[in-house]
């Protein structure tokens, strides 16, 4: 099997065994194709040519597997957005552009995983949802801090910071519903265009 990175399915996870990677990628593909509720543990292990008991060497339950997939996706999202901001010049405009570009790119790099996170959060228990929300909140607060710095220095217009932050925090999510690798628009083109949209919202 090709690596998870080449498949555009799952970010690299340090220490993940090849067997665990195969399970996670197979489950992610089936969840993305059929929906979480329509996929059973037997469906996953049948795809792998294994007995259902083999599943439990890697996850306690289907729900826990879903949570682990989402945790990988949201942690990667958080790390990439934060790194993009740190690498940008110390300027709110440049940091906003960098964050939005990366928001688009990380969604398109791992589109099936991004769709899973957007669609299936309800399937997790409240504690799992809270864990993921903590990760998402860190990125939202970083975005709001950039907006507020830009407003304080008068490079961004005064507007409802919470609402514009909500719009920008969700930017790019729906891209995964229609974009494909053979699209006429490259991820970089879309990222640059969306970054321009973001700047217009604050002009």
Secondary structure as UniProt FT lines:
FT   HELIX           4..7
FT   TURN            14..15
FT   HELIX           18..34
FT   HELIX           36..38
FT   HELIX           41..48
FT   HELIX           52..57
FT   HELIX           62..87
FT   HELIX           92..109
FT   HELIX           111..120
FT   HELIX           121..123
FT   HELIX           126..152
FT   TURN            153..154
FT   HELIX           161..169
FT   TURN            170..172
FT   HELIX           173..177
FT   TURN            181..182
FT   HELIX           187..201
//
